[in-house]
Amino acid sequence: MIDSSSSVARTVEPQLTEALTTWLPAQRWFGAKGSTVNSVRIVAREVLRDEPHFAAEHLLVEVQLTQDAAVVTQTYQVPLGFRTELTDELRPWVLPVVGEVAVFDGLRDPEIIGLYGDAFADETGAGSIEFKVVDGSSVPSGLRGRVLGAEQSNTSVILGDQLLLKLFRQIPPGISPDVELHRALAQAGSVNVAPLRGWLEAEVGGERTTLGMIQDFAANSAEGWTAALASVREVFDSPETAVEDLPGDFAPDAHRIGAAVAQVHHDLASVMGTVERPVESTAVEEILARISGVARVVPDIARYIPAATTLISRAEASNSTSVQRIHGDLHLGQVLGTPERWLLIDFEGEPAKTLAERKQMDSALRDVAGMLRSFDYAANHLLVDAPEDPSVRERADRWAARSIAAFFEGYASVAGHDPRDEADLLRAYELDKAVYEVLYEARNRPTWLSLPMRAVARLVS
């Protein structure tokens, strides 16, 4: 273990690794749920603050796991706080360490969050961790912080209601596509992303590796998923009113989202280029293998393999398609509506893929397909546990169809072409996403399984 701990932290030194072994798998952002943790090793430990009754440290922790009978190693970053006196707000985030010093998740402490902002302001760094600021930009000092929303594969915090700091929890060696693509979009002058201010990096596994990033905070914004659900609830609560006549009709927003997605695709292509390649060399040929793999978990999906084969054969007959760098994990939760425009966020790519896979060029249709699946989820997920009612289902389908049509029209208004012109290839990508959802729901939310299974049946029909 790296011994560069603060003086306060040394009082719990013998227990810390054991506590992390228990605490890490219970976190929402831990990327190996259901795996067996074999060992935990602290590989880097940088002190951000060291005072008699308070300390803050930034740890890199290597976790060895047994996953599907294979032994794998994952690296996580764990900001920690150490206090001799603990506030009630911090108590839910304490690690299981016994002693006079409480150890807790540092990103739940406004004072510790502020230390990261000050490090960007001064560009001082902390040991092996470098705080880099974009040329021509700056970060003000003295900003206090708070956690933003629910954690997923990262933790985002707000600094002074001005800046968003996002720390990636699991960190594969290499430069994050989130930083890479934000820098490219800044070069293109894109207005559909929040400007990047800087990023953190350190050496991990012998490579310069992105630990996090800081950018402007989109104040007064609404997440696309939240806005869509509010619209769908209004559809269900007003059964006598046509969907298009409701005050919360989502079609205008869907049109603007489509335009924003197309603009970002255009901006990425202008900086990072495009390539024409045969359709059969794209990922569509992998879909059948994916269905076969999912069938081992959800046997009922195997009956769709013949129809899926026909669909993929039609898609492969499309000859060639243009590929480029894309978002890679696009859905309604990855778009923010501001008073001026819609923004795309979180360009990390699909978490289940390797960093190399997330950086590969792909068809922009994959992003479009992700949005189509998200509209379908928004329309139907409130019906998962409800008794089947054909009239309600019809209204849900009407909302989805109307929103999707508006999204296509918005996309075409900027791109100059309509994704529906490549219908078979688009449907193949949408099927691929739905099959992924079948496996996810089977493992995590079995009561939701009917939602993606219904989509698979529709897509191959």
Buried (B, 14 or more C-beta within 10 A) or exposed (E): BBEBBBEBBBBBEEBBBEBBBEBBBEBEBBBBEEBEBEEBBBEBBBBBBBEEEBBBBBBBBBBBBEEEEEEEEBBBBBBBBBBBEBEEEBEEBBBEBEEEBBBBBBBBBBBBBBBBBBBBBEEEBBBBBBBBBBEEBEBEEEBEBBBBEEBBBBBBBBBBEBBBBBBBBBBBBBBBBBBBBBBBBBEBEBBBBBEBBBBBBBBBEEEEBBBBBBBBBBEEBBBBBBBBBEBBEBBBEBEEEEBEEBEBBBBEBBBBBBBBBBBBBBBBBBBBEBEEBEBBEBBBBEBBEBBEEBBEEBEEBEEBBEBBBEBBEBBBEBEEBBBBBBBBBBBBBBBBBEEEBBBBBBBBBBBEBEBEEBBBBBBBBBBBBBBBBBBBBBBBBBBBEEEEEEEBBEBBBBBBBBBBBBBBBBBBBBBEEEBBEBEBBBBBBBBBBBBBBBBBBBEEEEEBBEBBBBBBBBBBE
